[in-house]
Amino acid sequence: MSVVPAILLAVDADGIATLTLNRPDQLNAFDLEMVDAWRAALEQAEADERVKVIVVTGAGRAFCAGGDFEEMAKFSEMDSMGRKDFLYRHVHRIALTLERMEKPVIAAVNGAARGAGCDMALMCDIRLMASSATLAESYINIGLMAGDAGAWYLPRLIGTARALELFWTGRVVGAEEAERIGMVNRVVPDAELMTATYDMARTIAAKPQQAVRFFRRAVYQSQTMALATHLDMVSSHMAVLEDTPEHRAGIAAFRTRSRASK
């Protein structure tokens, strides 16, 4: 009997890798196997020289319902050190892998994203959301808190007060509100979600890739840097980019267009 993989990874001719959470009958709630496969798929896509942009989405009608309840029951049976170690060795590896990556990651939120599933979407660089999809930081409803860095990501996206409201109430956020407050970049009709996502991914994939990656570094690293340190870093990045073939080709094309317009 064949075993259906918890994560599907495919790469197209444009260098777009699609990572699909593939437990639709469980609303893509993750167990230990899926968490480890998720991290491994991200690392594989990062190492694959063909890949320029990574898209993360869910199979079926949900993006990710958070932790699988059977897995959470096992988690509850551990002692406190075991629980901490489980998060450190497995769940936290996804956030840390994404932090180290240089390639852009886009979440296509196709349906409900709850608890850690919501946080997994927040970990991505950009989020597109289907109009019928919903988000919720639902931990409070079962007496827990975000153990996967949700309390790190969400305030940076929507501000402290809004983040605390969502953490403390656990209320469901619809697509329109999510876009308005900055939890997602764009909301599109359900039937257009993947088309819009791949359009954005291909736009980014067509840009000079070293510049794309330096921008990612600069934006994230600047969050913990003094201005002078940031300026010192980006001056180095600029100096390196001046030597890239993409920059030289861009300048040459600009000059050609400029001469043609005279």
Stockholm file with secondary structure:
# STOCKHOLM 1.0

chainA/1-262         MSVVPAILLAVDADGIATLTLNRPDQLNAFDLEMVDAWRAALEQAEADERVKVIVVTGAGRAFCAGGDFEEMAKFSEMDSMGRKDFLYRHVHRIALTLERMEKPVIAAVNGAARGAGCDMALMCDIRLMASSATLAESYINIGLMAGDAGAWYLPRLIGTARALELFWTGRVVGAEEAERIGMVNRVVPDAELMTATYDMARTIAAKPQQAVRFFRRAVYQSQTMALATHLDMVSSHMAVLEDTPEHRAGIAAFRTRSRASK
#=GR chainA/1-262 SS CCCCCSEEEEECTTSEEEEEECCGGGTTCBCHHHHHHHHHHHHHHHHCTTCSEEEEEESTTEEECSBCHHHHHHHHHSCHHHHHHHIIIIIHHHHHHHHHCCSCEEEEECSEEETHHHHHHHTSSEEEEETTCEEECGGGGGTCCCCSSHHHHHHHHHCHHHHHHHHHHCCEEEHHHHHHHTSSSEEECGGGHHHHHHHHHHHHHTSCHHHHHHHHHHHHHGGGSCHHHHHHHHHHHHHHHTTSHHHHHHHHHHHHHHHHHC
#=GC SS_cons         CCCCCSEEEEECTTSEEEEEECCGGGTTCBCHHHHHHHHHHHHHHHHCTTCSEEEEEESTTEEECSBCHHHHHHHHHSCHHHHHHHIIIIIHHHHHHHHHCCSCEEEEECSEEETHHHHHHHTSSEEEEETTCEEECGGGGGTCCCCSSHHHHHHHHHCHHHHHHHHHHCCEEEHHHHHHHTSSSEEECGGGHHHHHHHHHHHHHTSCHHHHHHHHHHHHHGGGSCHHHHHHHHHHHHHHHTTSHHHHHHHHHHHHHHHHHC
//
